[in-house]
């Protein structure tokens, strides 16, 4: 059985929480950007712990140590706040901050998978929940955010494995988006269910991405 300590997002920070009989955290005066970031951090944590319907803005306000009205002031209603959380979970680092791997094609594939797993591990269970639709159900706006994120991740992956300039980039991006479904499923087995370690997930995804790059993608454009 995998070591549970390897699974990110399993144990949430206790900072700012209140329990039965405890007094709410004492509020500190913060600048608006800091206060907004504090509320968002608590929302990310709470949406990773429980289903969307089980998260209340009143409890979120108590955990963040703010008045409930501030959540509405900075984010609108709960759904609007959830959309911000979804965008944060799936937003990739800026392109200029990305280091394109070098080395053999297989080494570039391994580096690409390492980057994917680092992205997933940053927020753990919250990433799993928002990317697997454990949120507000069949919401078109959520789906649009996730679709745009899948497109961006596919483009970034092709860049990292050296195929961004292919004449068949549209087809290759579609293949990577299909591969992305496996990435999400593997993330659930690792982070939520604890059935796989990160190392096992890395081997699984790297082997399959290598097969996709070296075999399946190599056939694109050569079909009769």
KOLTILUM-873414 format. One record per residue: residue number from 1; residue in three letters; x, y, z of N, C-alpha, C in turn. Coordinates in steps of 0.05 Angstrom, whole numbers, plus 5000, padded with zeros to 4 digits. Atoms other than C-alpha are relative to their C-alpha. Layout:
// KOLTILUM-873414
[NUM, "Ala", [X, Y, Z], [X, Y, Z], [X, Y, Z]]
...
//
This chain:
// KOLTILUM-873414
[1, "Unk", [5017, 4976, 5000], [5000, 5000, 5000], [5018, 5025, 5000]]
[2, "Unk", [4983, 4977, 5001], [5029, 5068, 4983], [5001, 5015, 5026]]
[3, "Unk", [4996, 4984, 4977], [5056, 5112, 5038], [4981, 5024, 4998]]
[4, "Unk", [5019, 4978, 5001], [5000, 5161, 5054], [5013, 5027, 5002]]
[5, "Unk", [4986, 4974, 4998], [5051, 5215, 5069], [5008, 5011, 4973]]
[6, "Unk", [4993, 4991, 5027], [5065, 5217, 4994], [4977, 5015, 4987]]
[7, "Unk", [5024, 4990, 5014], [4994, 5240, 4978], [4995, 5028, 5008]]
[8, "Unk", [5005, 4972, 4993], [4987, 5316, 4975], [4971, 5005, 5003]]
[9, "Unk", [5028, 4991, 4997], [4924, 5351, 4997], [4984, 4982, 5019]]
[10, "Unk", [5015, 5018, 4983], [4905, 5295, 5046], [4996, 5012, 5028]]
[11, "Unk", [5002, 4988, 4974], [4919, 5335, 5108], [5000, 5030, 4996]]
[12, "Unk", [5002, 4971, 5005], [4895, 5407, 5104], [5012, 5015, 5024]]
[13, "Unk", [4988, 4983, 4979], [4927, 5464, 5143], [4979, 5006, 5021]]
[14, "Unk", [5018, 4994, 4979], [4896, 5477, 5210], [4998, 5030, 5006]]
[15, "Unk", [4999, 4971, 4995], [4910, 5552, 5207], [4973, 5012, 4995]]
[16, "Unk", [5025, 4985, 5004], [4848, 5594, 5217], [4975, 4984, 5004]]
[17, "Unk", [5024, 5016, 4997], [4801, 5536, 5232], [4988, 5005, 5028]]
[18, "Unk", [5013, 5000, 4974], [4750, 5535, 5288], [4986, 4974, 5004]]
[19, "Unk", [5014, 5025, 4994], [4721, 5475, 5322], [4979, 5006, 5021]]
[20, "Unk", [5022, 4997, 4980], [4665, 5463, 5372], [5012, 5012, 5025]]
[21, "Unk", [4992, 4988, 4975], [4672, 5509, 5431], [5024, 5019, 4997]]
[22, "Unk", [4977, 4982, 5004], [4730, 5548, 5400], [4991, 5027, 4991]]
[23, "Unk", [5006, 4974, 5010], [4730, 5622, 5388], [5010, 5003, 4972]]
[24, "Unk", [4990, 4995, 5027], [4736, 5646, 5316], [5028, 5013, 5001]]
[25, "Unk", [4973, 4988, 5001], [4806, 5666, 5295], [4998, 5030, 5001]]
[26, "Unk", [5000, 4971, 4998], [4821, 5738, 5313], [5007, 5013, 4974]]
[27, "Unk", [4996, 4988, 5026], [4816, 5782, 5253], [5024, 5020, 5000]]
[28, "Unk", [4978, 4981, 5003], [4878, 5820, 5230], [4993, 5019, 4977]]
[29, "Unk", [5004, 4981, 5021], [4877, 5882, 5188], [5020, 4994, 4978]]
[30, "Unk", [4983, 5006, 5023], [4904, 5864, 5119], [4993, 5018, 4977]]
[31, "Unk", [5005, 4985, 5025], [4910, 5900, 5053], [4979, 4984, 4984]]
[32, "Unk", [5021, 5014, 5015], [4853, 5883, 5004], [5010, 4976, 4984]]
[33, "Unk", [4989, 5023, 5015], [4897, 5839, 4960], [5007, 4977, 5018]]
[34, "Unk", [4993, 5021, 4981], [4922, 5801, 5021], [4975, 4986, 5010]]
[35, "Unk", [5025, 5011, 4989], [4852, 5792, 5048], [4987, 4982, 4979]]
[36, "Unk", [5011, 5016, 5021], [4827, 5767, 4981], [5015, 4974, 4996]]
[37, "Unk", [4983, 5024, 5003], [4885, 5718, 4975], [4995, 4981, 5024]]
[38, "Unk", [5006, 5017, 4977], [4870, 5693, 5046], [4974, 4985, 4997]]
[39, "Unk", [5026, 5013, 5004], [4797, 5680, 5030], [5002, 4978, 4979]]
[40, "Unk", [4997, 5019, 5022], [4816, 5645, 4965], [5015, 4975, 5009]]
[41, "Unk", [4985, 5023, 4990], [4867, 5601, 5000], [4982, 4982, 5017]]
[42, "Unk", [5019, 5017, 4984], [4814, 5578, 5050], [4979, 4987, 4983]]
[43, "Unk", [5020, 5012, 5018], [4764, 5566, 4994], [5012, 4976, 4985]]
[44, "Unk", [4986, 5022, 5013], [4815, 5523, 4957], [5001, 4976, 5018]]
[45, "Unk", [4998, 5021, 4980], [4825, 5483, 5020], [4974, 4986, 5005]]
[46, "Unk", [5027, 5011, 4994], [4751, 5474, 5035], [4988, 4985, 4977]]
[47, "Unk", [5011, 5014, 5023], [4731, 5455, 4965], [5015, 4974, 4994]]
[48, "Unk", [4986, 5025, 5003], [4784, 5402, 4967], [4993, 4979, 5021]]
[49, "Unk", [5007, 5018, 4978], [4757, 5373, 5032], [4972, 4988, 4997]]
[50, "Unk", [5028, 5009, 5000], [4683, 5366, 5016], [4987, 5008, 4973]]
[51, "Unk", [5014, 4993, 5025], [4632, 5370, 4959], [4992, 5030, 5000]]
[52, "Unk", [5008, 4972, 5003], [4611, 5438, 4933], [4976, 5007, 5017]]
[53, "Unk", [5025, 4994, 4985], [4542, 5435, 4965], [5005, 5001, 5030]]
[54, "Unk", [4995, 5001, 4972], [4573, 5422, 5033], [5018, 5023, 5010]]
[55, "Unk", [4984, 4977, 4993], [4615, 5485, 5033], [4982, 5024, 5003]]
[56, "Unk", [5017, 4976, 4995], [4580, 5545, 5064], [5018, 5025, 5002]]
[57, "Unk", [4984, 4975, 4999], [4604, 5617, 5058], [5003, 5009, 5029]]
[58, "Unk", [4997, 4993, 4971], [4590, 5626, 5133], [5023, 4985, 5012]]
[59, "Unk", [4978, 5015, 4989], [4638, 5570, 5151], [5027, 5009, 4988]]
[60, "Unk", [4976, 4990, 5013], [4688, 5595, 5100], [5009, 5027, 5013]]
[61, "Unk", [4993, 4974, 4987], [4685, 5665, 5131], [5012, 4995, 5027]]
[62, "Unk", [4989, 5006, 4974], [4697, 5635, 5200], [5029, 4989, 4998]]
[63, "Unk", [4973, 5011, 5003], [4757, 5596, 5176], [5020, 5021, 4991]]
[64, "Unk", [4982, 4979, 5009], [4786, 5656, 5140], [5003, 5023, 5020]]
[65, "Unk", [4999, 4979, 4980], [4773, 5700, 5200], [4991, 5027, 4989]]
[66, "Unk", [5010, 4976, 5012], [4733, 5751, 5160], [4969, 5001, 5003]]
[67, "Unk", [5029, 4997, 5000], [4662, 5779, 5159], [4990, 4987, 4974]]
[68, "Unk", [5011, 5014, 5023], [4617, 5740, 5112], [4996, 5018, 4976]]
[69, "Unk", [5004, 4980, 5021], [4602, 5803, 5073], [5025, 5004, 4983]]
[70, "Unk", [4975, 4996, 5016], [4675, 5807, 5051], [5002, 4979, 4978]]
[71, "Unk", [4999, 5020, 5021], [4668, 5742, 5012], [4983, 5009, 4976]]
[72, "Unk", [5017, 4989, 5021], [4611, 5773, 4973], [5013, 5024, 4987]]
[73, "Unk", [4987, 4976, 5010], [4650, 5837, 4965], [5022, 4993, 4980]]
[74, "Unk", [4977, 5007, 5017], [4712, 5803, 4935], [4993, 4981, 4978]]
[75, "Unk", [5004, 5022, 5019], [4681, 5744, 4899], [4971, 4997, 4990]]
[76, "Unk", [5028, 5005, 5008], [4605, 5751, 4892], [4989, 4977, 5016]]
[77, "Unk", [5012, 5022, 4985], [4565, 5689, 4910], [5019, 4975, 5000]]
[78, "Unk", [4983, 5024, 4997], [4591, 5619, 4925], [5008, 4988, 4973]]
[79, "Unk", [4994, 5011, 5027], [4587, 5596, 4852], [5022, 5017, 4987]]
[80, "Unk", [4980, 4983, 5011], [4628, 5656, 4830], [5027, 4994, 5013]]
[81, "Unk", [4975, 5007, 4986], [4680, 5639, 4883], [5011, 4974, 4990]]
[82, "Unk", [4991, 5026, 5009], [4681, 5567, 4860], [5013, 5002, 4972]]
[83, "Unk", [4988, 4996, 5027], [4695, 5590, 4788], [5028, 5011, 5002]]
[84, "Unk", [4973, 4989, 4995], [4755, 5629, 4814], [5018, 4977, 5009]]
[85, "Unk", [4984, 5023, 4990], [4779, 5566, 4850], [5007, 4982, 4976]]
[86, "Unk", [4995, 5018, 5023], [4771, 5524, 4786], [5022, 5012, 4983]]
[87, "Unk", [4979, 4987, 5017], [4811, 5575, 4746], [5027, 4998, 5012]]
[88, "Unk", [4974, 5002, 4986], [4866, 5576, 4798], [5011, 4972, 4998]]
[89, "Unk", [4991, 5028, 5000], [4870, 5500, 4799], [5012, 4992, 4973]]
[90, "Unk", [4992, 5009, 5026], [4878, 5493, 4724], [5017, 5020, 4984]]
[91, "Unk", [4983, 4981, 5013], [4918, 5555, 4707], [5029, 4991, 5001]]
[92, "Unk", [4972, 5009, 5002], [4988, 5536, 4683], [5018, 5023, 5006]]
[93, "Unk", [4981, 4978, 4997], [5050, 5575, 4701], [5004, 5015, 4974]]
[94, "Unk", [4996, 4984, 5025], [5066, 5631, 4652], [5021, 4987, 4982]]
[95, "Unk", [4982, 5012, 5019], [5100, 5610, 4589], [5029, 5007, 5004]]
[96, "Unk", [4972, 4992, 4997], [5162, 5651, 4604], [5013, 4988, 5025]]
[97, "Unk", [4989, 5014, 4977], [5169, 5614, 4670], [5005, 4970, 4995]]
[98, "Unk", [4997, 5029, 5006], [5169, 5546, 4636], [5028, 4995, 4988]]
[99, "Unk", [4975, 5009, 5011], [5235, 5512, 4624], [4996, 4976, 4982]]
[100, "Unk", [5004, 5022, 5019], [5231, 5470, 4561], [5023, 4980, 5004]]
[101, "Unk", [4979, 5020, 4995], [5268, 5405, 4576], [5017, 4994, 4976]]
[102, "Unk", [4981, 5008, 5021], [5328, 5382, 4537], [5007, 4971, 5004]]
[103, "Unk", [4992, 5028, 4997], [5360, 5314, 4526], [4987, 4983, 4978]]
[104, "Unk", [5012, 5018, 5019], [5335, 5253, 4490], [4970, 5003, 5000]]
[105, "Unk", [5029, 4998, 5000], [5262, 5248, 4469], [4987, 4987, 5024]]
[106, "Unk", [5011, 5013, 4976], [5249, 5199, 4526], [5004, 5017, 5025]]
[107, "Unk", [4994, 4983, 4977], [5282, 5246, 4576], [4981, 5024, 5000]]
[108, "Unk", [5019, 4978, 5002], [5237, 5302, 4551], [4972, 4992, 5009]]
[109, "Unk", [5026, 5011, 4992], [5176, 5258, 4561], [4999, 4998, 5031]]
[110, "Unk", [4999, 5002, 4970], [5198, 5243, 4633], [4998, 5027, 5013]]
[111, "Unk", [5001, 4973, 4989], [5209, 5317, 4646], [4971, 5012, 4998]]
[112, "Unk", [5027, 4991, 5004], [5140, 5332, 4618], [4981, 4989, 5021]]
[113, "Unk", [5017, 5013, 4980], [5106, 5282, 4664], [5007, 5010, 5028]]
[114, "Unk", [4993, 4989, 4974], [5145, 5308, 4723], [4987, 5028, 5004]]
[115, "Unk", [5014, 4974, 4999], [5118, 5378, 4707], [4970, 4996, 5005]]
[116, "Unk", [5029, 5005, 4996], [5047, 5350, 4703], [4994, 4993, 5029]]
[117, "Unk", [5004, 5009, 4973], [5053, 5316, 4770], [5005, 5022, 5021]]
[118, "Unk", [4995, 4977, 4982], [5083, 5378, 4803], [4976, 5019, 5000]]
[119, "Unk", [5024, 4983, 5002], [5023, 5418, 4777], [4977, 4988, 5016]]
[120, "Unk", [5022, 5013, 4986], [4974, 5367, 4805], [5005, 5001, 5030]]
[121, "Unk", [4994, 5002, 4971], [5010, 5360, 4872], [4997, 5027, 5015]]
[122, "Unk", [5001, 4974, 4986], [5008, 5435, 4886], [4975, 5003, 5016]]
[123, "Unk", [5025, 4997, 4985], [4935, 5432, 4907], [4985, 4974, 5005]]
[124, "Unk", [5010, 5026, 4993], [4922, 5357, 4911], [4971, 4995, 4996]]
[125, "Unk", [5028, 5009, 5001], [4851, 5338, 4927], [4982, 5021, 4986]]
[126, "Unk", [5017, 4979, 5013], [4822, 5405, 4903], [5003, 4997, 4970]]
[127, "Unk", [4996, 5004, 5029], [4853, 5394, 4834], [4984, 4976, 4990]]
[128, "Unk", [5015, 5023, 5008], [4823, 5325, 4831], [4970, 5005, 4998]]
[129, "Unk", [5028, 4995, 4999], [4754, 5349, 4850], [4990, 5018, 4978]]
[130, "Unk", [5010, 4981, 5021], [4749, 5408, 4802], [5004, 4988, 4972]]
[131, "Unk", [4996, 5010, 5026], [4777, 5370, 4743], [4983, 4975, 4994]]
[132, "Unk", [5017, 5024, 5004], [4731, 5310, 4754], [4971, 5007, 5004]]
[133, "Unk", [5028, 4990, 4999], [4668, 5353, 4758], [4987, 4994, 5027]]
[134, "Unk", [5012, 5004, 4974], [4658, 5342, 4832], [4993, 5028, 5012]]
[135, "Unk", [5006, 4973, 4991], [4632, 5413, 4837], [4971, 5006, 4997]]
[136, "Unk", [5027, 4991, 5002], [4569, 5446, 4813], [4984, 4985, 4978]]
[137, "Unk", [5014, 5016, 5020], [4549, 5391, 4765], [5006, 5008, 4972]]
[138, "Unk", [4997, 4994, 5029], [4538, 5402, 4691], [4998, 5030, 4995]]
[139, "Unk", [5000, 4971, 5002], [4557, 5476, 4691], [5016, 5008, 4975]]
[140, "Unk", [4986, 4993, 5025], [4574, 5504, 4622], [5025, 5018, 5004]]
[141, "Unk", [4977, 4982, 4996], [4620, 5557, 4650], [5024, 4985, 5012]]
[142, "Unk", [4978, 5017, 4989], [4660, 5507, 4691], [5012, 4983, 4977]]
[143, "Unk", [4990, 5017, 5022], [4664, 5462, 4629], [5017, 5016, 4981]]
[144, "Unk", [4984, 4983, 5018], [4690, 5520, 4587], [5027, 5005, 5012]]
[145, "Unk", [4975, 4996, 4987], [4744, 5535, 4638], [5018, 4975, 4998]]
[146, "Unk", [4985, 5025, 5001], [4765, 5462, 4639], [5009, 4993, 4972]]
[147, "Unk", [4992, 5005, 5028], [4764, 5456, 4563], [5023, 5018, 4992]]
[148, "Unk", [4978, 4981, 5006], [4808, 5518, 4556], [5026, 4991, 5013]]
[149, "Unk", [4976, 5010, 4986], [4856, 5489, 4608], [5011, 4975, 4986]]
[150, "Unk", [4991, 5024, 5014], [4859, 5423, 4571], [5015, 5007, 4974]]
[151, "Unk", [4986, 4990, 5024], [4877, 5460, 4507], [5027, 5011, 5006]]
[152, "Unk", [4975, 4988, 4992], [4931, 5499, 4542], [5020, 4979, 5009]]
[153, "Unk", [4982, 5021, 4991], [4960, 5437, 4575], [5010, 4983, 4977]]
[154, "Unk", [4992, 5015, 5023], [4960, 5400, 4509], [5022, 5015, 4984]]
[155, "Unk", [4981, 4983, 5014], [4997, 5458, 4475], [5027, 5000, 5015]]
[156, "Unk", [4976, 4999, 4984], [5047, 5461, 4532], [5015, 4973, 4999]]
[157, "Unk", [4988, 5026, 5002], [5059, 5386, 4530], [5014, 4995, 4974]]
[158, "Unk", [4988, 5003, 5027], [5072, 5386, 4455], [5026, 5016, 4999]]
[159, "Unk", [4976, 4983, 5000], [5122, 5443, 4466], [5022, 4985, 5015]]
[160, "Unk", [4980, 5012, 4983], [5158, 5404, 4521], [5012, 4975, 4987]]
[161, "Unk", [4989, 5025, 5012], [5165, 5340, 4479], [5010, 5006, 4972]]
[162, "Unk", [4988, 4992, 5025], [5188, 5380, 4418], [4983, 4997, 4975]]
[163, "Unk", [5018, 5004, 5022], [5126, 5373, 4374], [4981, 5024, 4995]]
[164, "Unk", [5018, 4977, 5002], [5096, 5443, 4378], [4998, 5011, 4972]]
[165, "Unk", [5001, 4989, 5027], [5113, 5461, 4306], [4992, 4980, 4979]]
[166, "Unk", [5008, 5020, 5019], [5084, 5399, 4274], [4978, 5011, 4982]]
[167, "Unk", [5021, 4992, 5020], [5042, 5409, 4211], [4973, 4988, 5007]]
[168, "Unk", [5024, 5013, 4992], [4991, 5364, 4244], [4994, 5006, 5030]]
[169, "Unk", [5003, 4993, 4971], [4988, 5402, 4311], [4972, 4996, 5010]]
[170, "Unk", [5027, 5003, 4991], [4912, 5401, 4314], [4994, 4971, 5008]]
[171, "Unk", [5004, 5028, 4993], [4910, 5325, 4312], [5016, 4992, 5024]]
[172, "Unk", [4984, 5007, 4977], [4967, 5319, 4361], [4989, 5011, 5026]]
[173, "Unk", [5013, 4989, 4976], [4933, 5366, 4410], [4976, 4984, 5008]]
[174, "Unk", [5023, 5016, 4993], [4871, 5324, 4406], [5009, 4974, 5014]]
[175, "Unk", [4990, 5024, 4988], [4912, 5262, 4423], [5009, 5006, 5029]]
[176, "Unk", [4991, 4994, 4973], [4943, 5297, 4483], [4976, 5006, 5018]]
[177, "Unk", [5024, 4995, 4983], [4875, 5320, 4507], [4987, 4973, 5008]]
[178, "Unk", [5010, 5027, 4993], [4852, 5247, 4504], [5018, 4987, 5022]]
[179, "Unk", [4981, 5010, 4979], [4915, 5228, 4544], [4994, 5014, 5026]]
[180, "Unk", [5005, 4985, 4976], [4895, 5282, 4593], [4978, 4987, 5017]]
[181, "Unk", [5020, 5014, 4984], [4835, 5240, 4614], [5013, 4979, 5018]]
[182, "Unk", [4986, 5020, 4984], [4883, 5186, 4637], [5016, 5014, 5023]]
[183, "Unk", [4985, 4985, 4979], [4924, 5239, 4675], [4981, 5006, 5023]]
[184, "Unk", [5019, 4994, 4979], [4861, 5259, 4714], [4993, 4975, 5016]]
[185, "Unk", [5007, 5025, 4986], [4843, 5187, 4729], [5023, 4990, 5018]]
[186, "Unk", [4977, 5008, 4985], [4914, 5172, 4752], [5003, 5018, 5024]]
[187, "Unk", [4999, 4981, 4977], [4913, 5234, 4796], [4981, 4992, 5022]]
[188, "Unk", [5019, 5009, 4980], [4851, 5208, 4830], [5010, 4975, 5015]]
[189, "Unk", [4990, 5025, 4987], [4883, 5139, 4843], [5023, 5007, 5020]]
[190, "Unk", [4978, 4992, 4983], [4944, 5174, 4873], [4991, 5017, 5024]]
[191, "Unk", [5005, 4980, 4979], [4915, 5232, 4912], [4976, 4994, 5017]]
[192, "Unk", [5025, 5004, 4985], [4844, 5213, 4931], [4998, 4972, 5011]]
[193, "Unk", [5003, 5028, 4992], [4845, 5137, 4934], [5025, 4989, 5013]]
[194, "Unk", [4975, 5010, 4988], [4918, 5127, 4953], [5008, 4972, 4990]]
[195, "Unk", [4993, 5027, 5011], [4923, 5064, 4909], [5027, 5000, 4986]]
[196, "Unk", [4974, 4999, 5014], [4985, 5088, 4872], [5017, 5022, 5013]]
[197, "Unk", [4981, 4979, 4991], [5047, 5126, 4894], [5005, 5019, 4977]]
[198, "Unk", [4992, 4981, 5022], [5072, 5186, 4855], [5019, 4986, 4981]]
[199, "Unk", [4981, 5013, 5018], [5129, 5143, 4828], [4986, 4981, 4981]]
[200, "Unk", [5015, 5018, 5017], [5080, 5091, 4802], [4984, 5016, 4979]]
[201, "Unk", [5015, 4984, 5019], [5037, 5145, 4770], [5019, 5012, 4979]]
[202, "Unk", [4980, 4989, 5019], [5100, 5176, 4739], [5007, 4979, 4978]]
[203, "Unk", [4993, 5021, 5019], [5120, 5109, 4707], [4976, 4995, 4981]]
[204, "Unk", [5023, 5006, 5016], [5049, 5097, 4682], [4996, 5022, 4978]]
[205, "Unk", [5004, 4978, 5019], [5041, 5166, 4650], [5023, 5004, 4981]]
[206, "Unk", [4976, 4996, 5018], [5112, 5170, 4623], [5001, 4978, 4979]]
[207, "Unk", [5000, 5021, 5020], [5108, 5102, 4590], [4979, 5004, 4978]]
[208, "Unk", [5022, 4996, 5020], [5041, 5118, 4557], [5005, 5024, 4983]]
[209, "Unk", [4995, 4977, 5017], [5062, 5187, 4535], [5023, 4994, 4980]]
[210, "Unk", [4978, 5008, 5019], [5126, 5158, 4505], [4988, 4984, 4977]]
[211, "Unk", [5012, 5016, 5021], [5084, 5107, 4467], [4983, 5018, 4981]]
[212, "Unk", [5016, 4982, 5016], [5038, 5163, 4444], [5018, 5017, 4981]]
[213, "Unk", [4981, 4984, 5016], [5097, 5206, 4420], [5015, 4984, 4979]]
[214, "Unk", [4982, 5015, 5018], [5141, 5153, 4390], [4986, 4982, 4980]]
[215, "Unk", [5014, 5018, 5018], [5088, 5108, 4359], [4975, 5012, 4987]]
[216, "Unk", [5026, 4991, 5011], [5018, 5137, 4352], [5004, 5027, 4985]]
[217, "Unk", [4997, 4974, 5014], [5038, 5209, 4335], [5018, 4998, 4976]]
[218, "Unk", [4982, 5003, 5023], [5092, 5185, 4288], [4985, 4990, 4975]]
[219, "Unk", [5016, 5010, 5023], [5037, 5154, 4245], [4982, 5022, 4988]]
[220, "Unk", [5018, 4979, 5009], [4998, 5219, 4238], [5012, 5012, 4974]]
[221, "Unk", [4992, 4990, 5026], [5002, 5243, 4166], [5010, 4979, 4981]]
[222, "Unk", [4990, 5022, 5018], [5024, 5175, 4139], [4978, 4980, 4994]]
[223, "Unk", [5022, 5019, 5005], [4956, 5142, 4139], [4992, 5001, 4971]]
[224, "Unk", [5007, 5002, 5028], [4933, 5118, 4071], [4972, 5011, 4996]]
//
